[in-house]
Amino acid sequence: MNVREHGWWLYLLECGDGSWYAGISNDIEARLQAHASGKGARYTRGRLPLRLIARRAYPDRAAASRAEWQLKRLPKTRKLAFFAADPGAGAD
């Protein structure tokens, strides 16, 4: 999948301390590089993200932001299942 084919991305990173970080971006490659170099979100700066766990494309920022909000409300044990589920499931 070409990451430039979609407008916005919701992504999940595994950090060096074992925690997970979720975010959105319209340029996922640049955003991941920023996290890796310590110039991303404050949360990841001291935790040095190790790898991209999951990502999902969205047509616009509003949809990606809604999905991020939903994802962040889930317990860690259910976050991967969120990415495996149909993105249209449960949509209003």
N, C-alpha and C positions, 0 to 999 in steps of 0.2 A: 504494500500500500504506500503510495506516495503521500507524504505528510503535507504537501502543499496543495493537495486536492480539496481540502476542507477549510472552512472558515475558522472555527475555534475548536480547541481540544480541552478536554478534562483529562488530567493525568494523575497518576499515583506513583510516588517515589518511595523507595526504601532507603532510609538514612542509616548512617554508620552506627547509630545507637540502637538500631532495630525498630525505631518508630517509623511511621508512614506519614508522608506529607502529600496533600492533595492541592492541586491548583489548576488554573486555566490559562491558556495562552492562544494567540492567533499565529504564533511562530514557535512551535514546540521545540524545534532543534535549537534555536537561539536561547530559549528559556532554559532548556536542560543544560546548555553550556554555561549559562549564567549561574545556575545552581552549583554546578561542578566547580566553578572558579571562585565560589564564595561570594558572588555578587547577586545572588537570587534573593529569595525571601529571607527575612530575618531568622525564621525558624530553622532553615536549612544551613545557614552560615556556619554554625558551630557543630553541625551534625554530619556534614559532608555526605550528600546523597550518594549511595552506591549504585543504584540501578533503577531503571524505569520498570515498574511492576505491571502497569496497565495504562491504557489510554482509550479514549473514545472521541470520535468527531461529532461536532454539533454545527448546525448551519449558521448560528450567530452567537454573539456574546451573551445575550439574555438567556438563551437555552443552556449554554455552558454554565452560566452562573447559577441557574436553578438546579442543574444537575450537581454542581459542586456543593450547594447547600444541602441537597438531599444526601449526598455521599458523606459529608462531614457529620451528619446526624446519626449515621450508622455506627454500631460497634465495629471494631477492627475485624472481628471474625466474619462480618458480612460484607465487607467492602469489595472483596474480589468477586463475590457473587453479583454485586451491583453491575460490574463491568461485563459479566457473562450474560446478564439478563437482556431482554429486548429493550432497547432505549425508548421505545414508544409505549411500553407497558406502564399502565398507571397514569399516563398523561391525561390532562383534562381536555 
